[in-house]
């Protein structure tokens, strides 16, 4: 968090940190900081979920390579037949 010389977030030097504007600005900065942390947490969870989704078919193919090749050949054959 960036602080100014008066010890508060980004308040200009001419704003009294204990005044109404200073307290309101401080609360606003705290709210924005909490929202940013929450958004970062959500992005991290979404990234982990995406990695799991990508790994599921990869692991299935590694565990059952013959079935995966058979399925790929079957889909290719069907798509080829439909394309005629």
C-alpha positions in Angstrom: 0.0 0.0 0.0 1.4 3.4 -0.9 1.6 5.9 1.9 2.2 9.6 1.9 4.4 11.6 4.2 1.4 12.0 6.6 1.2 8.2 7.1 -2.1 7.7 5.3 -2.8 6.0 2.0 -2.6 8.5 -0.9 -4.0 11.5 0.9 -2.6 14.8 -0.2 -0.4 16.6 2.4 -3.0 19.3 2.9 -5.7 16.9 4.0 -6.1 16.4 7.7 -6.1 12.6 8.2 -8.3 13.0 11.3 -10.8 15.3 9.6 -14.0 14.2 7.9 -12.4 14.0 4.4 -9.4 12.2 5.7 -11.5 9.6 7.6 -13.8 9.2 4.5 -10.8 8.7 2.2 -9.2 6.3 4.6 -12.4 4.2 4.8 -12.6 4.3 1.0 -9.0 3.1 0.6 -9.7 0.3 3.1 -12.8 -0.8 1.1 -10.9 -0.8 -2.1 -8.1 -2.8 -0.6 -10.6 -5.4 0.7 -12.3 -5.6 -2.7 -8.9 -6.0 -4.4 -7.9 -8.8 -2.0 -11.3 -10.5 -2.6 -11.0 -10.2 -6.4 -7.4 -11.7 -6.2 -8.6 -14.6 -4.1 -11.4 -15.2 -6.7 -9.0 -15.1 -9.6 -6.7 -17.6 -7.8 -9.5 -20.0 -7.2 -10.7 -19.7 -10.8 -7.1 -20.3 -12.0 -6.8 -23.4 -9.9 -10.2 -24.7 -11.2 -9.1 -24.1 -14.8 -5.9 -26.1 -14.2 -7.9 -29.0 -12.7 -10.3 -29.0 -15.7 -7.3 -29.1 -18.1 -5.7 -31.9 -16.1 -8.7 -34.2 -16.0 -8.8 -35.2 -19.7 -5.0 -35.4 -19.8 -4.9 -37.8 -16.8 -7.7 -39.9 -18.3 -5.8 -40.2 -21.6 -2.7 -41.3 -19.7 -4.6 -43.8 -17.7 -6.5 -45.3 -20.7 -4.5 -44.7 -23.8 -6.1 -47.4 -25.9 -9.6 -46.2 -25.1 -8.5 -42.6 -25.9 -7.1 -43.6 -29.3 -10.1 -45.7 -30.1 -12.4 -42.8 -29.3 -10.3 -40.4 -31.3 -10.4 -42.7 -34.3 -14.2 -43.3 -34.0 -14.9 -39.5 -33.8 -12.6 -39.0 -36.8 -14.4 -41.7 -38.8 -17.8 -40.3 -38.0 -16.8 -36.8 -38.9 -15.4 -38.1 -42.1 -18.6 -39.9 -42.9 -20.7 -36.8 -42.1 -18.5 -34.6 -44.3 -19.3 -36.6 -47.5 
